[in-house]
Amino acid sequence: MQLTERHRHYWSKNLRITAVLLALWFVVTYVVGYFARDLDFNFFGWPFSFWVAAQGALIVYVLIIWFYASYMGKLDREHGVAEEE
């Protein structure tokens, strides 16, 4: 199958958003988690490091999934490859 310029544009945007969201996932999972233990202050009555590990990361993961699904739905409609509902 020959890829058209439209296909290349679609996959370029798809790969770009995937890379950005994976980078965000990495930062939230490893970087913030690693440095949060050094942050010694209370956040909503709990140590900040506990909150990041128990709540903050999970909230960011759900937001990443929601954003990716909505973005890809919009991109699919723009390029005419959306699933019929």
N, C-alpha and C positions, 0 to 999 in steps of 0.2 A: 504494500500500500504506500502510495506516495503521500508524504506529508505536505500539506499546503501551508501557506504563511499563517492562515487562521489557526491551524493546528499547533504550529510552533508558538504562536502568541499565547494560546490557551495553556500549553504545557509550561511555557516560561513563567506565566503568572502563577500557575499551580505550584511549581517547584520553588518559586520565590517565597510564597506565603508559607509553604511547608517548612522551608529553611528558617524563616523568621520565627515561626511558632515553636520549632524544635529548639532553637537557640533560647527562646524564652523559657521553655520547659527545663532546659539544662541549667539556666541561671537560677530558676526557682528551686529546683531539686538539689543541686549541688552547691552553688555559690552562696545563696542566701542561707541554706541549711548549715553550711560550714561556718559562716561568719556570725550566724545568729546566736550561737552559744557565747560569743564574746560580748553581746549586747546585754548589759545587765540593768534592765529596767522593766517595770511592770506594765503590761498592756491589757486592759480590761480585767485587772486583778490577777493575772497570771504572768509568769516570766515570759518575756518576748520570744525566747527560743522555743519554749513549749508551744506557744500560740502558732508560730510559723510552722512547726512540724505537724501539729495536730489539726489546724484549721486553715491557715493561710495558703499553704501549698494546695490543698484540696480545692479551695475556692478558685485559685488560679487555673488548675487543671480543668475544672468544669467550664470556666470562661474561655479557655483555649479551644475546647471541643465545640462550644456553642459558636464561637467566632468562626472557626474553620467551616462548620456545617453551613452557617448562613452565608459566608463569603463564597463558598463553592457552589451553593445553590444559585446565587446571583450570577456567578461566572458561567455556570452551565446554561442558564437562561440566555445570557448575552451571546453565547456561542452556539445556541441551538442544540445542545446535547442534554437538556434536562429530561428527567424521567417523567413520563405521563402519570398524573395522579388520578 
